[in-house]
């Protein structure tokens, strides 16, 4: 299974740290966020990684190269302007499909700005539907969750809403009716939920969205205590 790391965001809420650096290269525990992902993915046995980039994307390419340092094969999908989540994935589909022996081969998607100890070696190779979402408890910094998880099915409404972690297994078919260009992922997922094509699981381990300086500092403090 191939992996796509979403790394094309502007990181506006992390300014001034991201004025001259892309968000995935912001350091946590002494190394860039995206390198934490690469190390975890390599340890879990993944080999082929697609990374999209836009804002200061040349820095990402220079820092990671072809991925051989981690035993990975990295290729890049450059976006002159950020295409958002679904748009970035759609542009990268030819790279994600290249070399696959099966049609509609699923691929793993990981947001470049999350920090987690999710066990990537447990990612399902095949899914029942068009998408499989890793869900987490709604964090304190969010007013409400994104979707409900009922008996393995992800639904837009429910008694208890969880937050989408930014980690998922998706299929090319999910985007069959979505135009290229600037597109977010949430509307695409909601459309697939109508036909019960989105499954999910509830992950209760370490996860945070490193979206602000405050959250970055909180994560650093938490990891420092954990390392003692």
C-alpha positions in Angstrom: 0.0 0.0 0.0 1.2 3.5 -0.9 1.1 6.4 1.5 0.2 10.1 0.8 1.4 12.7 3.4 -0.5 15.9 3.0 2.1 18.7 3.4 0.9 21.6 1.2 -0.9 23.8 3.8 0.1 27.4 4.6 0.3 26.9 8.3 -1.2 30.4 9.0 -2.1 29.6 12.6 1.6 28.7 13.3 3.0 32.0 12.2 5.6 33.4 12.7 7.1 29.9 12.8 5.8 29.2 9.3 6.5 32.5 7.7 9.7 31.1 6.1 9.2 27.4 6.7 6.5 24.9 5.8 4.4 23.5 8.7 5.6 19.9 8.3 9.2 21.0 9.0 8.3 22.5 12.3 10.2 20.6 14.9 8.7 18.5 17.7 11.0 16.7 20.2 14.0 17.7 18.2 12.9 16.7 14.7 10.5 17.9 12.0 6.9 16.6 12.3 7.1 15.0 8.9 10.2 13.0 9.8 8.3 11.5 12.8 5.8 10.2 10.2 8.5 8.8 7.9 10.2 7.0 10.7 6.9 5.4 11.9 5.8 4.5 8.4 9.2 2.9 7.6 9.1 0.9 10.8 5.6 -0.3 9.9 6.9 -1.7 6.6 5.6 1.0 4.1 7.9 1.8 1.2 6.3 4.1 -1.3 5.3 7.6 -0.1 3.8 10.5 -2.1 4.1 14.0 -0.5 2.3 17.0 -1.9 3.8 20.4 -1.2 3.2 24.1 -2.0 4.2 26.7 0.6 8.1 26.6 0.7 7.8 23.2 -0.7 11.3 23.2 -2.0 12.5 23.0 1.6 10.5 19.8 2.1 12.1 18.3 -1.0 15.6 19.4 0.1 15.1 18.0 3.6 13.7 14.6 2.6 15.1 13.9 -0.8 14.1 10.6 -2.3 13.5 9.0 1.1 16.4 6.5 0.9 17.7 7.7 4.3 14.6 6.0 5.9 14.5 3.1 3.4 11.6 4.8 1.6 10.8 5.8 -2.0 9.5 9.4 -1.9 8.0 11.2 -4.9 6.4 14.6 -4.8 3.3 16.3 -6.1 3.9 20.0 -6.4 1.0 22.4 -6.1 1.7 26.0 -7.3 -1.2 27.0 -5.0 -2.6 24.7 -2.2 -5.4 22.6 -3.5 -6.7 21.6 0.0 -7.1 18.0 1.0 -9.3 16.4 -1.7 -7.8 18.6 -4.5 -4.3 17.6 -3.5 -5.1 13.9 -3.4 -6.9 14.1 -6.8 -3.8 15.7 -8.4 -1.6 13.0 -6.9 -3.8 10.0 -7.9 -1.6 9.1 -10.9 1.3 8.8 -8.6 -0.7 6.8 -6.1 -2.0 4.5 -8.8 1.3 4.0 -10.6 2.5 0.4 -10.5 -0.6 -1.0 -8.9 -1.6 -4.4 -10.2 -5.2 -3.9 -9.0 -7.8 -1.3 -9.9 -9.0 1.0 -7.1 -6.1 0.0 -4.8 -6.5 1.7 -1.4 -3.8 4.1 -0.1 -3.0 5.5 3.3 -3.4 9.2 3.9 -1.7 11.0 6.7 -2.0 14.7 7.5 1.5 16.2 7.8 0.6 18.4 10.8 -0.6 15.7 13.3 1.5 14.0 15.9 0.5 10.5 16.9 1.6 7.0 18.0 -1.1 5.3 15.9 0.2 1.8 14.9 0.6 2.1 11.2 1.3 -1.6 10.9 -2.3 -2.2 11.8 -3.7 -0.2 8.9 -6.2 -2.4 6.9 -4.9 -3.5 3.5 -8.4 -3.7 2.1 -11.6 -1.8 3.2 -15.3 -2.4 2.8 -16.3 0.8 1.0 -14.5 3.8 -0.3 -12.9 5.2 2.9 -11.8 4.1 6.3 -11.3 6.8 8.9 -9.2 6.8 12.1 -11.3 8.6 14.6 -10.2 10.1 18.0 -11.9 11.6 21.0 -12.9 15.2 20.4 -10.0 17.3 21.7 -10.5 20.2 24.1 -9.6 22.7 21.4 -12.6 21.7 19.2 -16.1 22.8 20.0 -17.6 19.5 18.7 -16.5 16.4 16.8 -16.8 15.7 13.1 -18.7 12.5 12.6 -20.3 9.6 14.6 -19.1 6.1 14.6 -21.8 3.4 14.8 -20.9 -0.3 14.6 -17.9 0.4 12.3 -19.8 2.8 10.0 -19.0 6.5 10.0 -22.1 8.8 9.9 -22.6 12.5 9.7 -24.9 12.6 12.7 -25.1 10.6 15.9 -25.3 10.9 19.7 -21.5 11.1 20.2 -19.3 12.8 17.7 -15.6 11.9 17.3 -12.9 13.9 15.5 -11.4 12.7 12.2 -7.7 12.3 13.0 -6.3 13.1 9.6 -5.4 9.5 9.1 -7.4 7.4 6.7 -7.4 4.6 4.1 -9.0 5.9 0.9 -9.7 4.5 -2.6 -9.5 6.3 -5.9 -13.3 5.5 -6.4 -14.0 8.0 -3.5 -13.0 10.8 -5.9 -14.7 9.5 -9.0 -17.4 12.3 -9.0 -15.2 15.1 -7.7 -13.7 17.7 -9.9 -10.0 18.5 -9.9 -9.0 21.8 -8.4 -9.3 23.3 -4.9 -11.5 20.9 -3.0 -11.7 19.9 0.7 -12.1 16.3 1.8 -15.1 16.6 4.2 -17.8 17.1 1.5 -16.5 14.1 -0.4 -16.6 12.0 2.7 -20.1 13.1 3.6 -21.4 12.2 0.2 -19.9 8.7 0.5 -21.5 8.3 4.0 -24.9 8.7 2.4 -24.4 5.3 0.7 -22.6 3.8 3.7 -19.3 3.7 2.0 -17.2 5.0 4.9 -16.1 2.8 7.7 -14.0 3.8 10.7 -12.2 2.9 13.9 -11.8 4.6 17.3 -8.1 5.2 18.2 -7.5 6.1 21.9 -3.8 6.6 21.8 -1.6 9.7 21.5 -2.8 12.2 18.9 -2.9 15.9 18.5 -3.3 18.4 15.6 -0.2 20.6 15.8 -2.2 23.6 14.4 -1.2 26.4 16.7 1.8 27.5 18.7 -0.1 26.8 21.9 -0.7 23.2 20.9 2.9 22.8 19.8 4.1 24.0 23.2 1.7 21.8 25.0 2.9 18.8 23.0 6.5 19.6 23.7 5.8 19.8 27.4 3.9 16.5 27.3 6.6 14.7 25.5 9.3 16.1 27.8 7.4 14.7 30.8 6.9 11.4 29.0 10.7 11.1 28.4 11.6 11.6 32.1 
